[in-house]
Amino acid sequence: MYLKYGNCFISHECLYPADRRVSVKCSRKMGDSEQEIKSLSAEVEGLKNPQNLSPSPRLEQLRDENAKLKYRLNVLKREERTVHCGKSMTNILHRLEEIFCEAIRAAYPELEDPPLSVASSQQPRFGEYQCNSAMAIAQILKAKGVKTNPREIAQKIVQNLSDNEVILKTEIAGPGFINVYLKRPFVSKLMSNLLINGVQPPPLPKKRVVVDFSSPNIAKEMHVGHLRSTIIGESMSRLFEFLATMLNHVGDWGTQFGMLIAHLQDKFPDYLTSCPPIGDLQAFYKESKKRFDEEEDFKKRAYKCVVRLQSKEPEFIKAWNLICDVSRKEGLQLPGHYAHREGRVVLPGNMTKVVKEFDERGLSEMDEGRKIVFVPGQPIPLTIVKSDGGYTYDTSDLAALRQRLFDEKADMIIYVTDSGQGTHFQVVFAAAQLIGWYDPQVTRVEHAGFGVVLGEDKLMDLLDEGLKRCMDKLKEKERDKVLTPEELTKAQRSVAFGCIKYADLSHNRSNDYVFAFDKMLDDRGNTAAYLLYAFTRIRSIGRLANIDEAALKKAAQTTEVLVEHEAEWELGKVILRFPEILQKILDSLMLHTLCDYLYELATTFTDFYDSCYCVEKDRQTGKVVKVNMSRILLCEATAAIMAKCFDILGINPVTRINHSRSHAKLTGLKINKYPQRYYIQAGRQKKTVDSIMNISCEGPCFY
């Protein structure tokens, strides 16, 4: 759970699923080891001091002790990471890393920190995973004067592999690659755990995370750039919410508020006692901006209003609150309603403390009336106080960062803004490190920049156009004749906003992309329309077999999920890669990785469904003759993972958009996919269609 302050999430510190007693024990051991390492390191450094050059037999002993302690600390950290209860999803890649780490250390105990490289195999004929450490170890040994063949190293690693529940066999290929093949009972067991426990986060250490996103200028109309920050930041927040907790911040007291307050004082002089009837904040802002540009006296008064607002004078605070209230009311139309929570503002008192701290450390200097901070190695200085005494974005961002580090005690802070602000954040982060606020080796502070959206501008116009086009498409398919007005509106919003979000998230966030409705609403390829349809169709399979939720839960407890057919095996492996995908996104903050995985899962399921029957029906009566419960459970596991992916992406699937009316009900339905063409088949019936939207099946369908 988390508390919401406008565009802010305030976190509660939490542990990932873990056995508390073991976790506390590991943490205590780690603390003791770290303290001993610090003590020994200090003694080693003292012995290295030029003033104490006399030979000491203790020096080498201390170095050995230090190396051993570092090794023990790394082991304890891995133990803390992997301690988890049975409900966590196993990250197979991490489990293999642990197995190979032990084998490498057993094979080469003389290496202090041997390289470890395990990755998913790109081709099934080379197994499911590969360990590629042998070549790197060969280079290290060569540098030590030991010549050896990488294949020999690989063989030695394999010989030191302990018996485990994961690996069926290994093969050494090429110059020293170790191909790894998984045990099918292991995969089957993990599938059963998934079905019994639901989709759970993988075991990870506790983290307190701050995500700063969706920072619209509250006094101005939101544009499409805010859409990217909101969509990307919201999805990151959902990911961290699934894995941890968070806080999110937005807000500033800048020049635009000075203009608005000065204009408010002139137009509604009684605003302190009577709520001003501001019907259109955009028009009100344009009026103030025009006066700011054309009237010198008004400009000076606007600047003074900023200073008095930052000094927290009551009447100016009230004026600011009034403007924020109007902005929030206008902003509630954004899809998801997540970009308009009560904003957390960096208070002027915090900014004053920041300026004082830089002054006391001798890191600030005066430059033409303003106070600046030059960070060595950075291209531009930070302005922390303007010549009129007011604060800047630099000041507020430094204050916000300090607040998150010291008050919120964040372990990770992510800023989601356009890439154009990259240099600004680079300098802010460098200044924070210069003054000693955080160590980048301990605390992760990162700017997750994104490219611009090309071709469009005003946000609300775009969203309205998306809703209109989606409704037109639904009516074109006569969905308005089978859905209630409420269902139709729900379908319209779900599809329109889902397609807009997915089109953004499926692109590498670092790149620019063109906002194109036709591509977003396309139901072919890697789009939300295709994936939402696939999800709804998968969910309908159990209903077609007359299997309710209670029967599925019972089957998950009693039925083994078989992965004997090659298509079953491939689908099972893709499903169980979900924790690896989450870890990859956690490391890179690239959400298109999740979209690619979701599309791969959907297409792999299609191949499975084409190759493996799940439900057999009598062709004459349509009655269910046979149900392969193991495969029904595979369908359920696929749908569960897809549902969690949609949840992280902020997309809401609709369980009912159309029920088949005039089309014949097909039994044993199959949908086969070719580039830009589809055909549906049941027995001897076969029909080719251009679009998934033209496919109708028994039970709920997406389009």
Residue pairs with C-beta under 8 A, 6 or more apart in sequence:
1 12
1 245
2 9
2 10
2 11
2 12
2 241
2 245
2 246
2 247
3 9
3 10
3 12
4 10
4 341
4 342
5 249
5 341
5 342
5 343
5 344
6 250
6 251
6 328
6 340
6 341
6 342
6 343
6 344
7 213
7 214
7 215
7 248
7 249
7 250
7 251
7 339
7 340
7 341
7 343
7 344
8 247
8 248
8 249
8 250
8 341
8 342
8 343
8 344
9 211
9 237
9 241
9 245
9 246
9 247
9 248
10 247
10 344
10 408
11 208
11 209
11 210
11 244
11 245
11 246
11 247
11 408
12 245
13 206
13 208
13 245
14 206
14 244
14 245
15 23
15 206
16 84
16 88
16 201
16 202
16 203
16 204
16 205
16 206
16 243
16 244
17 84
17 85
17 87
17 88
17 200
17 201
17 203
18 83
18 84
18 85
18 203
19 83
19 84
19 85
22 79
22 83
23 80
23 83
26 76
26 79
26 80
26 83
27 80
29 76
30 73
30 76
30 77
30 80
33 69
33 72
33 73
33 76
34 73
36 69
37 66
37 69
37 70
37 73
40 62
40 65
40 66
40 69
41 66
43 62
44 59
44 62
44 63
44 66
46 52
47 56
47 58
47 59
47 62
67 112
70 112
70 113
71 112
74 113
78 98
78 101
80 205
81 94
81 203
81 204
81 205
82 94
82 98
82 203
83 203
84 202
84 203
86 193
86 197
87 193
87 197
87 200
88 200
88 201
88 202
88 203
89 190
89 193
89 194
89 199
89 200
89 201
89 202
89 576
89 578
89 579
90 190
90 193
90 202
90 576
90 579
91 202
91 203
91 579
91 580
91 583
92 129
92 166
92 182
92 190
92 576
92 577
92 579
92 580
93 118
93 119
93 120
93 129
93 580
93 583
94 202
94 579
94 583
95 166
96 118
96 129
96 131
96 166
96 167
96 180
97 116
97 118
99 161
99 162
99 164
99 166
99 167
100 116
100 118
100 131
100 133
100 157
100 161
100 178
101 116
102 160
102 162
103 157
103 158
103 160
103 161
103 162
104 111
104 114
104 116
104 133
104 137
104 157
104 160
105 111
105 114
106 160
107 153
107 156
107 157
107 159
107 160
108 114
108 137
108 156
111 137
111 140
114 133
114 137
114 140
115 133
115 136
115 137
115 140
116 133
117 131
117 132
117 133
117 136
118 129
118 130
118 131
118 132
118 133
118 180
119 129
119 130
119 132
120 128
120 129
120 130
120 577
120 580
121 127
121 128
121 129
121 130
121 179
121 180
124 570
126 173
126 177
126 179
127 170
127 171
127 179
127 180
127 181
127 182
128 180
128 181
128 182
128 573
129 179
129 180
129 182
130 177
130 178
130 179
130 180
131 154
131 157
131 177
131 178
131 180
132 176
132 177
132 178
133 157
134 150
134 151
134 153
134 154
134 157
134 175
134 176
134 177
134 178
135 150
135 175
135 176
137 150
137 153
138 148
138 149
138 150
138 153
138 176
141 147
141 148
141 153
142 148
149 176
150 175
150 176
151 172
151 175
151 176
153 176
154 172
154 176
154 177
154 178
155 172
157 178
158 170
158 172
158 178
161 167
161 170
165 183
165 186
166 182
166 183
166 186
167 180
167 181
167 182
167 183
168 181
168 182
168 183
168 184
169 181
170 178
170 179
170 180
170 181
171 178
171 179
171 181
172 178
172 179
173 179
182 573
184 563
184 564
184 569
187 563
187 569
187 572
187 573
187 576
188 560
188 561
188 562
188 563
188 572
190 576
191 561
191 563
191 572
191 575
191 576
191 633
191 634
191 637
192 556
192 560
192 561
194 575
194 576
194 637
194 640
194 641
195 556
195 561
195 633
195 636
195 637
195 640
196 556
196 557
198 640
199 578
199 640
199 641
199 643
199 644
201 242
201 243
201 579
201 582
202 579
202 582
202 583
204 243
204 244
206 244
207 243
207 244
207 411
207 412
208 244
208 245
208 246
208 247
208 408
208 409
208 410
208 411
208 412
209 240
209 244
209 245
209 246
209 247
209 410
209 411
209 412
209 413
209 414
210 246
210 247
210 248
210 249
210 404
210 408
210 410
210 412
210 413
210 414
211 233
211 236
211 237
211 240
211 246
211 247
211 248
211 414
211 416
212 233
212 248
212 249
212 250
212 400
212 413
212 414
212 415
212 416
212 417
213 229
213 230
213 232
213 233
213 234
213 236
213 237
213 248
213 250
213 415
213 416
213 417
214 226
214 229
214 230
214 233
214 234
214 248
214 250
214 338
214 339
214 416
215 226
215 229
215 250
215 417
216 222
216 226
216 250
216 331
216 339
217 256
218 251
218 323
218 324
218 327
218 343
219 256
219 257
219 260
219 281
219 285
219 323
219 327
220 256
220 282
220 285
221 282
221 285
221 458
221 459
221 460
222 331
222 334
222 339
222 459
222 460
223 457
223 458
223 459
224 453
224 456
224 457
224 458
224 459
224 462
224 515
225 418
225 452
225 453
226 339
226 459
227 453
227 459
227 462
227 500
227 504
228 418
228 450
228 452
228 453
228 504
228 509
229 416
229 417
229 418
229 450
230 334
230 336
230 338
230 339
231 500
231 501
231 504
231 505
231 650
232 416
232 448
232 450
232 504
232 505
232 509
232 591
233 248
233 416
234 336
234 338
234 339
234 650
235 501
235 505
235 591
235 648
235 649
235 650
236 414
236 416
236 448
236 589
236 591
237 246
237 248
238 647
238 648
238 649
238 650
239 582
239 585
239 586
239 591
239 648
240 246
242 582
242 644
242 647
242 648
243 582
243 586
247 404
247 408
247 410
248 344
249 344
249 346
249 400
249 404
250 343
250 344
251 343
251 344
251 345
251 346
252 345
252 346
252 393
252 396
253 306
253 309
253 310
253 320
253 345
253 348
253 391
253 396
254 306
254 393
255 302
255 303
255 306
256 285
257 305
257 306
257 309
257 320
257 323
258 302
258 303
258 304
258 305
258 306
258 309
259 285
259 288
259 289
259 291
259 292
259 302
259 305
260 284
260 285
260 288
260 319
260 323
261 302
261 305
261 309
261 316
261 319
261 320
261 323
262 288
262 298
262 301
262 302
262 305
263 284
263 287
263 288
263 291
263 298
264 271
264 276
264 319
264 322
264 323
265 271
265 319
267 276
268 274
268 276
268 277
268 278
271 318
271 319
271 322
272 315
272 318
275 322
276 322
278 284
278 322
278 323
278 326
281 323
281 326
281 327
281 330
282 330
288 302
291 298
292 298
292 299
292 302
293 299
303 388
303 390
305 316
306 390
307 388
307 389
307 390
308 316
309 316
309 317
309 319
309 320
310 348
310 351
310 390
310 391
311 348
312 347
312 348
312 349
324 343
328 340
328 342
331 339
331 340
332 340
333 460
333 463
334 340
334 459
334 463
335 463
335 493
335 497
335 500
335 501
336 497
336 650
338 650
346 396
346 399
346 400
346 403
348 391
350 399
350 402
350 403
351 391
351 395
351 396
351 398
351 399
353 399
353 402
354 384
354 395
354 398
354 399
354 402
355 364
355 371
355 384
355 385
355 391
355 395
357 435
358 364
358 373
358 384
358 435
361 435
363 373
363 431
363 434
363 435
364 371
364 372
364 373
364 384
365 371
365 372
365 373
365 374
366 372
367 381
368 387
369 387
370 383
370 385
370 386
370 387
371 383
371 384
371 385
372 381
372 382
372 383
372 384
373 381
373 382
373 384
373 431
374 381
375 381
375 382
375 427
375 430
375 431
375 434
376 434
377 430
378 426
378 427
378 430
379 423
379 427
380 423
380 427
381 427
382 394
382 398
382 427
382 428
382 431
383 392
383 394
383 395
384 391
384 392
384 394
384 395
384 398
385 391
385 392
385 395
386 392
393 424
394 424
394 428
397 424
397 425
397 428
398 428
398 431
398 432
401 413
401 428
401 429
401 432
401 437
401 445
402 432
402 437
404 410
404 413
405 413
405 432
405 437
405 438
405 443
406 437
410 443
411 443
411 444
412 443
412 444
412 445
412 446
413 443
413 444
413 445
413 446
414 444
414 446
414 447
414 448
414 589
415 425
415 446
415 447
415 448
416 448
416 450
417 425
417 447
417 449
417 450
418 449
418 450
418 451
418 452
419 449
419 450
419 451
419 510
420 449
421 447
421 449
422 447
422 449
425 447
426 447
429 440
429 445
429 447
432 438
432 445
433 439
433 440
438 445
446 589
448 509
448 589
449 509
449 510
450 509
450 510
451 509
451 510
451 511
451 512
451 513
452 512
453 504
453 512
453 513
453 514
453 515
454 512
454 513
454 514
454 515
455 514
455 515
455 516
456 462
456 515
462 500
462 515
463 496
463 497
463 500
465 517
466 496
466 497
466 499
466 500
466 517
466 520
467 492
467 493
467 496
469 496
469 517
469 521
470 492
470 495
470 496
470 499
470 521
471 488
471 492
473 521
473 693
474 480
474 488
474 491
474 492
474 495
474 657
477 658
477 693
477 703
479 488
479 491
479 657
479 658
479 703
480 488
482 658
482 659
482 661
483 491
483 656
483 657
483 658
487 656
487 657
490 654
491 654
491 657
494 532
494 651
494 652
494 653
494 654
495 521
495 528
495 529
495 532
495 654
495 657
496 521
497 651
498 528
498 532
498 651
498 652
498 653
499 520
499 521
499 527
499 528
499 529
500 520
501 528
501 649
501 650
501 651
502 520
502 527
502 528
502 531
502 595
502 649
502 651
503 513
503 515
503 516
503 519
503 520
503 527
503 528
504 513
505 591
505 592
505 594
505 595
505 649
506 526
506 527
506 592
506 595
506 596
507 513
507 592
508 590
508 592
509 589
509 590
509 591
509 592
519 527
520 527
520 528
521 527
521 529
522 529
522 530
523 529
523 530
523 533
523 691
523 692
523 693
523 703
524 530
524 676
524 691
524 692
526 595
526 596
526 599
528 651
529 692
529 693
529 702
529 703
530 599
530 602
530 692
531 598
531 599
531 602
531 642
531 646
532 646
532 651
532 653
532 654
532 702
533 692
533 693
533 701
533 702
533 703
534 602
534 605
534 606
534 642
534 702
535 602
535 639
535 642
535 643
535 646
535 653
535 702
536 653
536 654
536 655
536 657
536 700
536 701
536 702
537 671
537 697
537 701
537 702
538 605
538 635
538 638
538 639
538 642
539 639
539 655
539 700
540 697
540 698
540 699
540 700
540 701
541 614
541 615
541 632
541 635
542 548
542 552
542 632
542 635
542 636
543 699
543 700
544 615
544 669
544 698
544 699
545 614
545 615
545 624
545 627
545 632
546 624
547 555
547 627
547 632
552 632
552 633
552 636
555 629
555 632
555 633
556 633
556 636
559 629
559 630
559 633
560 630
561 572
561 630
561 633
561 634
561 637
562 568
562 630
563 569
563 572
565 611
565 612
566 611
567 607
567 608
567 610
567 611
567 612
568 608
568 612
568 630
568 631
568 634
570 604
570 607
570 608
571 604
571 605
571 607
571 608
571 634
571 638
572 634
574 600
574 601
574 604
575 601
575 634
575 637
575 638
575 641
577 597
578 597
578 641
578 644
581 593
581 594
581 597
584 590
584 593
585 591
585 593
585 594
591 649
594 645
594 648
594 649
595 649
597 645
598 642
598 645
598 646
598 649
601 638
601 641
601 642
601 645
602 642
603 673
605 635
605 638
606 671
606 672
606 673
608 634
609 635
609 670
609 671
610 670
610 672
612 628
612 631
613 628
613 631
613 668
614 627
614 628
614 631
614 632
614 635
615 624
615 626
615 627
615 628
615 632
615 668
616 624
616 625
616 626
616 627
616 668
617 623
617 624
617 625
617 667
617 668
618 625
618 667
619 667
619 683
622 665
622 667
643 653
646 652
646 653
654 702
655 700
656 700
657 700
657 701
657 702
657 703
658 696
658 700
658 701
658 702
658 703
659 699
659 700
659 701
660 696
660 697
660 698
660 699
660 701
663 696
664 685
665 698
666 680
666 682
666 685
666 697
666 698
667 682
667 683
668 682
668 683
669 680
669 681
669 682
669 697
669 698
670 680
670 681
670 682
671 678
671 679
671 680
671 692
671 695
672 678
672 679
672 680
672 681
676 690
677 688
677 689
677 690
678 688
678 689
678 690
678 691
678 692
678 695
679 686
679 687
679 688
679 689
680 686
680 687
680 689
680 695
680 697
681 687
689 695
692 702
692 703
693 703
695 701
695 703
